[in-house]
Structures are given as structure tokens and as C-alpha cells.
Amino acid sequence: MMRQFDDPDQAVSWSAILIFFGALFPVISLLSLLFSSPVALTRLPNLLFYGAVAAQVVGAAFLLKQRRWAWPLTVAGVGVGLLFDLLQVAINPLNGLLGLLFGALVLYLLFRPAVRQRFGVGQR
């Protein structure tokens, strides 16, 4: 019998769900920032953070369409997001820890052997 996350379709679907759910609050804060102080968006930390969120969302959407290039984009976006979540733990521990938990779970799902095989990662 196959375990639930050994099925690459389920693992990718759950990863996408977690990424889309995790992107809700950054998108709300982005909209708030755009309306209150659009100049603040041009600061490098804000650009990196919102770029990572965009990479995660775009990557997750195209993971669902099984595009090969979406796997590394999503992993990179989640990795940068995890770095920001580590910084967030010092400021707001609950949000930072939840972000770390979601990010770690997404990486676990994306690095499952069946998912990596589906996207041709680690093959020559």
C-alpha cells in the first residue's frame, strides 16, 4: 500500500495549498504597503520578501501544471521565505514559527522521491 505523500500528485497538491494559504497574509500586507507608502516597496528587504512570495506562488501554480522549471523556482522561493521567517521569529514568534512550519512541510513534500522523479530533479 502506498503512503499518502508517496503519490506525487497529492504531494504537489498539498504543497500548492500550503503555499497559497501562506501567501495570503503577505499579499494583504503588500496591498497595504502599496496604498500607504509605495516608496517603501523599493527597499531591498521588501523586494526580496515579496519576490520570494511571488516565486512561491508562481512556482506552485506551475507545479500543478507539472512544468519542470517550477520545482527549482518553488524551492528557491520557499528557501528565501524560510530565511525571512527565521528573522520574523525574533519579532513575532508565533508568525515566524508558523511560517517555518509551513515552509519546512512544503520542502519535505517537494523533496519526496516521487515528486523529485516527476520533475526530473537529480537525474542526469
BELKAQUI-V485207 format. One record per backbone hydrogen bond with DSSP energy under -0.5 kcal/mol. NH is the residue of the N-H (numbers start at 1). CO is the residue of the C=O. E is the energy in kcal/mol with one decimal. If there is no record, write none. Layout:
nh=[NH;NH]
co=[CO;CO]
e=[E;E]
This chain:
nh=[6;7;7;8;11;12;13;14;15;16;17;18;19;20;21;22;23;24;26;27;28;29;30;31;32;33;34;35;36;37;40;41;42;43;47;48;49;50;51;52;53;54;55;56;57;58;59;60;61;62;63;64;65;66;67;70;71;71;72;73;74;75;76;77;78;79;80;81;82;83;84;85;86;87;88;89;90;90;91;92;96;97;98;99;100;101;102;103;104;105;106;107;108;109;110;111;112;116;117;118;119;120;121;123]
co=[3;3;4;6;7;8;9;10;11;12;13;14;15;16;17;18;19;21;22;23;24;25;26;27;28;29;30;31;32;33;37;38;39;40;43;44;45;46;47;48;49;50;51;52;53;54;55;56;57;58;59;60;61;63;62;67;67;68;68;69;70;71;72;73;74;75;76;77;78;79;80;81;82;83;84;85;86;87;87;88;92;93;94;95;96;97;98;99;100;101;102;103;104;105;106;107;109;112;113;114;115;117;116;120]
e=[-1.3;-0.5;-1.1;-0.7;-2.2;-2.4;-2.2;-2.7;-2.1;-2.5;-2.4;-2.5;-2.4;-2.9;-2.6;-2.5;-1.4;-1.1;-0.6;-1.9;-2.0;-2.6;-2.2;-2.3;-2.2;-2.5;-2.5;-1.8;-2.2;-2.2;-1.1;-0.8;-1.5;-1.3;-2.5;-2.7;-2.5;-2.7;-2.0;-2.2;-2.1;-2.2;-2.5;-2.3;-2.4;-2.8;-2.4;-2.7;-2.3;-2.1;-1.8;-1.7;-0.6;-1.6;-2.4;-1.0;-0.5;-0.9;-0.5;-1.2;-2.5;-2.5;-2.4;-2.4;-2.7;-2.3;-2.4;-2.2;-2.3;-1.5;-1.8;-2.1;-2.1;-1.6;-2.0;-1.4;-0.6;-0.7;-0.7;-3.3;-2.4;-2.7;-2.3;-2.4;-2.3;-2.4;-2.7;-2.7;-2.6;-2.3;-2.5;-2.5;-2.4;-2.3;-2.6;-1.9;-1.1;-2.6;-2.3;-1.9;-1.7;-1.0;-2.8;-0.8]
